[in-house]
């Protein structure tokens, strides 16, 4: 879709989604810490699902007591508060991988509906260095140890569970897309409209039927009175050059994109998080972008930096503008929308070294 999203707010949007790093540092209502009684409640829910395959587990199957209310508050924070939330203190070292996946899946089912996140139909992704290289333009770069600039995933909410930290590096950072938008409006109102026009990028080998191997997506849209943000991985914009017939950015759009990433990385807006084993991070992709620094693993393959990722659709999420259909394909509210369309059957790989983009 190459049309221009012409609707724009006339003033900074503000609101609860437009937080700064200092705002968040002053509060802790986005963190849910698990105690032993909470863990016992989770383990009882796991035991009750043993007769079901993990993908068959729904919200009601993973029955919780007191934690149901707390997860409801977490969900509200993600959907209409800050746009993100954390669970801390899951004792990941206690569990075998199947049990840990069962716990993670069950908790996520209280937030949303999982969708496939790559062309191989993975419902759970392993964010770990499997030896892929940034130079391979037919693969996304999450399974490398490279830095990832601020970006958003193609789903309403992304969850990330930390299992192991890197030997060094691999720090997690988030930023409010609404705050970035508003700061751009204050600094360079002449450049902001450039990001309401489609920015073209490489699909990196995940091409839906009938689509070109690249697509165009505005980084900001104003739809039904709400601001939607989208942050692309910069390397995917750069690798568009392998398609000589693909549209190119104007100089004004390049300047706007540079300013966009500059503000994302500004310490006033960028929130640095010490992601520990047992932490689960939930982000609403329409209003919060995330990144990581490059990292180095130790010699033990079993101790490599390892996150497990689940992409989710919110049945009661926000209405999305037509421009999103070029990437998401299905944007209909109330359906399992977003994710990566594939003809492969959905699967949950147990082996963390399963290649997502083989």
PyMOL commands that set and color helices and strands:
alter all, ss='L'
color gray80, all
select helices_A, chain A and resi 21-25+36-48+54-56+66-80+92-94+97-108+177-187+189-196+234-242+251-265+301-303+322-328
alter helices_A, ss='H'
color red, helices_A
select strands_A, chain A and resi 31-33+84-88+113-115+122-127+148-151+157-164+168-169+172-176+199-202+214-217+220-223+226-229+271-273+280-284+288-292+295-296+306-313+347-348
alter strands_A, ss='S'
color yellow, strands_A
deselect
rebuild
show_as cartoon
